[in-house]
């Protein structure tokens, strides 16, 4: 019998399957995301990859567009409502809405109602530029490419199929491009409306008007004005202050009954209010003087007796000549 060598190493064990690195198995499918999908039949919204994987939009803008497209038609999507719904502040939400507007996923237009009020109409587009791609001889494209505001694909499970690879519900429409069309060029912005001008533009009065306008942002985030807009509106506020309107009254006139859907150009809105609601000049003698205490100043005339100057409602003699006539008689 041969002598066994106890120091000889045992046979190397095979590596457990769980310790194998994923990058060594490129075809295993576990190095990236794995989809665990279920087919939706109710309460779902179809979002195109051109939005979900947009190379230029921020993550906040993409998520905000998905939220807006999932809402029912007529739901409010102004900055105040969205700021109450999400933890992001009004400034970040306003910036995200401008991103969506730049890339064609959102259209906001100002319209005047029959009552004279100005409202903002918001249209959410789930596929920017689809009007230019619509075929002229295919009725299915005309019905399928209808632009909707919020719920263009929400609330129905019809017209969908399941991708066998990852189980994702996809529409039976023709594949759309991965990148949206170029944004439309905007027309040059109109200049701000003219505002009332004070009779005397003193530096103290203009500074008080500028400080009042700069403080409006504390009352409403939409009233955040630029330095150029503040300089344009300051004379209008100074005209109010010159007419004995208190700063509190001016703030109330500018910030009361603001549009619930927000303002696209707050400076133009304030310029209109400064002109339309301008109070009349303060009465002579101050607001506390009764009408009977106000002295009427007659024109200067020459006395018919002594040719001295005096003030009176009609030509004639001065007071001294009128008193001297009975004595001389």
C-alpha positions in Angstrom: 0.0 0.0 0.0 1.3 3.4 -1.0 1.8 6.2 1.5 -0.8 9.0 1.1 0.5 12.6 1.1 -1.7 14.6 3.4 -0.3 17.9 2.3 -1.5 17.5 -1.3 -4.1 20.2 -2.1 -7.6 18.9 -2.9 -9.2 19.3 -6.3 -10.3 22.9 -7.0 -14.0 23.4 -6.6 -16.1 25.0 -9.3 -17.2 28.7 -8.7 -20.8 29.0 -7.4 -23.1 30.3 -10.1 -24.3 33.1 -7.9 -20.7 34.6 -7.7 -20.2 34.9 -11.5 -19.9 38.5 -12.6 -22.6 39.7 -14.9 -20.2 41.3 -17.3 -18.6 37.9 -18.1 -22.0 36.7 -19.4 -23.0 39.3 -22.0 -26.0 37.2 -23.2 -27.4 36.4 -19.8 -29.6 39.6 -19.7 -28.9 40.4 -16.0 -26.4 43.2 -16.4 -29.1 45.9 -17.2 -32.7 46.6 -16.3 -35.1 43.7 -16.1 -38.8 44.5 -16.8 -41.5 42.9 -14.7 -44.5 44.2 -16.6 -48.2 43.4 -16.4 -50.8 44.4 -19.0 -52.9 47.4 -18.1 -56.5 47.3 -19.0 -57.8 50.4 -17.2 -56.4 53.7 -15.9 -53.2 54.0 -18.0 -51.6 56.5 -20.3 -49.4 55.7 -23.3 -46.2 57.8 -23.4 -43.9 57.8 -26.4 -40.2 57.1 -26.1 -39.5 60.4 -27.7 -40.7 62.0 -24.5 -39.5 59.4 -21.9 -36.0 59.3 -23.5 -35.8 62.9 -24.7 -32.2 64.0 -24.9 -32.8 67.7 -24.1 -35.6 67.8 -21.6 -34.9 67.7 -17.9 -36.2 64.9 -15.7 -38.6 67.3 -14.0 -40.0 68.4 -17.4 -40.4 64.8 -18.6 -42.3 63.8 -15.4 -44.4 66.9 -15.5 -45.4 66.2 -19.1 -46.4 62.6 -18.1 -48.5 64.0 -15.3 -50.3 66.5 -17.5 -51.0 63.9 -20.2 -52.5 61.6 -17.6 -55.1 64.2 -16.4 -58.6 64.5 -17.7 -59.5 67.3 -20.1 -60.3 70.5 -18.2 -58.1 69.8 -15.2 -56.2 72.9 -14.0 -52.4 72.8 -14.8 -51.4 76.3 -13.8 -48.3 76.9 -11.8 -50.1 77.4 -8.5 -52.0 74.1 -8.8 -48.9 72.1 -9.7 -46.9 73.7 -6.9 -49.5 72.6 -4.4 -49.4 69.0 -5.9 -45.7 68.5 -6.0 -42.8 69.4 -3.7 -41.0 71.4 -6.3 -41.4 75.2 -6.0 -43.2 77.5 -8.5 -39.9 78.6 -10.1 -38.8 75.1 -11.0 -42.3 74.1 -12.2 -42.4 77.3 -14.3 -39.0 76.5 -15.9 -40.2 72.9 -16.7 -43.3 74.2 -18.4 -41.2 76.5 -20.5 -39.0 73.6 -21.5 -42.1 71.6 -22.6 -43.4 74.7 -24.5 -40.0 75.1 -26.2 -40.0 71.5 -27.5 -43.6 71.5 -28.6 -45.1 69.3 -25.8 -47.2 72.3 -24.4 -48.9 75.2 -26.0 -50.2 78.1 -23.9 -52.3 80.9 -25.5 -54.0 83.9 -24.0 -57.7 84.3 -24.9 -60.3 86.8 -23.9 -63.7 85.5 -22.7 -67.1 86.9 -23.5 -67.0 88.6 -20.1 -63.8 90.5 -20.9 -61.5 88.4 -18.7 -58.2 87.1 -20.1 -57.6 83.4 -19.6 -54.8 81.0 -20.5 -55.6 78.0 -22.7 -53.2 75.1 -22.2 -52.9 72.3 -24.8 -50.8 69.2 -24.0 -49.4 67.5 -27.1 -48.4 63.9 -26.7 -46.5 63.9 -30.1 -45.1 67.2 -31.3 -45.1 67.8 -35.0 -47.6 65.0 -35.8 -49.8 67.4 -37.9 -47.0 67.7 -40.5 -46.6 63.9 -40.7 -50.3 63.1 -41.1 -51.0 61.2 -44.4 -53.6 62.7 -46.6 -55.1 59.4 -47.9 -55.2 57.3 -44.6 -58.3 57.8 -42.4 -56.7 55.7 -39.7 -53.9 58.2 -39.3 -56.4 61.1 -39.1 -58.3 59.4 -36.3 -55.2 58.2 -34.5 -53.2 61.4 -34.6 -55.7 63.6 -33.0 -54.1 66.1 -30.6 -55.5 66.0 -27.0 -55.0 68.2 -24.0 -54.5 65.7 -21.3 -56.2 62.3 -21.6 -55.5 61.5 -25.3 -54.8 57.9 -24.4 -55.9 57.7 -20.8 -58.7 55.5 -19.5 -59.0 52.8 -22.2 -57.3 49.6 -23.0 -58.4 49.3 -26.6 -56.1 49.7 -29.6 -53.1 48.2 -27.8 -50.9 45.2 -28.1 -48.3 43.5 -25.8 -44.7 43.3 -26.7 -43.7 39.7 -26.1 -40.1 40.6 -25.1 -40.8 42.8 -22.0 -44.6 42.8 -21.8 -45.0 46.5 -22.5 -48.4 47.8 -23.8 -47.8 49.6 -27.1 -50.2 51.3 -29.5 -50.9 49.8 -32.9 -50.1 53.2 -34.5 -47.1 53.5 -36.9 -43.8 54.1 -35.1 -43.2 57.8 -34.5 -39.8 59.4 -34.7 -37.6 59.3 -31.6 -37.0 63.0 -31.7 -39.6 65.8 -32.0 -39.6 68.3 -34.8 -37.9 71.6 -34.5 -39.7 74.1 -32.3 -41.7 76.8 -33.9 -40.2 80.3 -34.1 -42.1 82.8 -31.9 -43.1 86.2 -33.1 -41.2 89.1 -31.5 -42.7 90.0 -28.1 -44.9 93.1 -28.1 -43.8 96.1 -26.0 -45.4 96.7 -22.7 -48.5 99.0 -22.6 -47.9 102.6 -21.6 -48.5 103.5 -17.9 -49.6 106.8 -16.4 -46.9 109.3 -15.7 -46.7 111.5 -12.6 -46.5 115.3 -12.8 -43.3 115.3 -10.8 -40.8 112.4 -11.1 -38.9 112.9 -7.9 -36.2 110.4 -6.9 -38.0 109.6 -3.6 -41.3 109.0 -5.3 -39.9 106.7 -7.9 -37.9 104.8 -5.3 -41.0 104.2 -3.3 -42.8 102.9 -6.4 -39.9 100.6 -7.2 -39.8 99.2 -3.7 -43.6 98.6 -3.9 -43.3 96.7 -7.2 -40.3 94.6 -5.9 -42.3 93.5 -2.9 -45.2 92.1 -4.9 -43.3 88.8 -5.3 -43.9 88.1 -1.6 -47.7 88.3 -2.2 -47.7 86.1 -5.3 -44.8 84.2 -7.0 -46.2 85.1 -10.5 -45.5 88.8 -9.8 -41.7 88.3 -9.9 -40.7 91.2 -12.2 -37.5 91.9 -14.0 -35.5 95.1 -13.5 -36.5 96.3 -16.9 -40.2 95.7 -16.3 -40.0 97.4 -12.8 -38.4 100.5 -14.4 -41.2 100.6 -16.9 -44.0 100.3 -14.3 -42.5 102.5 -11.6 -43.8 105.8 -13.1 -47.3 104.3 -13.1 -47.2 103.5 -9.4 -45.7 106.9 -8.7 -48.8 108.5 -10.4 -51.0 106.6 -8.0 -48.9 107.7 -5.0 -49.0 111.2 -6.3 -52.8 111.1 -6.2 -52.8 110.4 -2.4 -53.2 106.6 -2.9 -51.6 104.7 0.0 -49.1 101.9 -0.7 -51.6 99.4 0.8 -54.3 100.6 -1.6 -52.0 100.3 -4.6 -51.0 96.7 -3.6 -54.6 95.7 -3.2 -55.6 97.2 -6.6 -52.7 95.3 -8.3 -53.0 91.9 -6.6 -56.7 91.4 -6.0 -58.6 89.0 -8.3 -55.6 87.6 -10.1 -56.2 85.0 -12.9 -56.3 81.5 -11.3 -54.5 80.0 -14.2 -51.5 82.3 -13.8 -50.1 85.1 -16.0 -47.8 84.7 -19.0 -46.7 88.4 -18.9 -47.3 89.8 -15.4 -45.7 93.1 -16.3 -48.3 93.7 -19.1 -51.1 92.7 -16.7 -49.9 95.2 -14.1 -49.5 97.9 -16.7 -53.2 97.4 -17.8 -54.4 97.7 -14.2 -52.3 100.8 -13.4 -54.0 102.5 -16.4 -57.6 101.1 -16.1 -57.9 101.6 -12.3 -56.1 105.0 -12.0 -57.8 107.1 -9.3 -58.7 110.7 -9.9 -56.5 113.5 -8.5 -56.9 114.3 -4.8 -59.3 117.3 -4.1 -57.8 120.7 -3.4 -57.1 121.2 0.3 -56.6 117.6 1.2 -59.0 114.8 1.7 -60.0 116.0 5.2 -61.1 119.5 4.2 -64.9 119.9 3.8 -66.1 121.6 0.6 -67.2 124.8 2.3 -63.8 125.6 3.7 -62.1 125.6 0.3 -61.3 129.3 -0.7 -62.3 130.4 -4.1 -59.8 132.7 -5.8 -61.4 135.4 -8.0 -59.6 137.1 -10.9 -57.6 140.3 -10.4 -59.5 143.5 -11.5 -58.9 147.3 -11.4 -61.2 149.4 -9.3 -63.5 151.8 -11.2 -63.1 154.5 -8.5 -59.4 154.4 -7.4 -57.9 152.2 -10.1 -56.3 149.9 -7.6 -56.2 146.2 -8.1 -58.6 143.9 -6.3 -60.0 140.4 -6.7 -63.7 140.0 -7.2 -66.2 138.0 -9.1 -67.4 141.0 -11.3 -65.9 144.3 -12.4 -66.7 147.4 -10.1 -65.3 149.1 -7.1 -63.0 147.8 -4.4 -64.1 147.3 -0.8 -62.7 150.7 0.4 -64.5 152.6 -2.4 -67.7 150.8 -1.7 -67.5 151.7 2.0 -66.5 155.3 1.3 -69.5 156.1 -1.0 -72.2 156.2 1.8 -69.9 158.4 4.0 -69.3 160.9 1.2 -73.1 161.1 0.5 
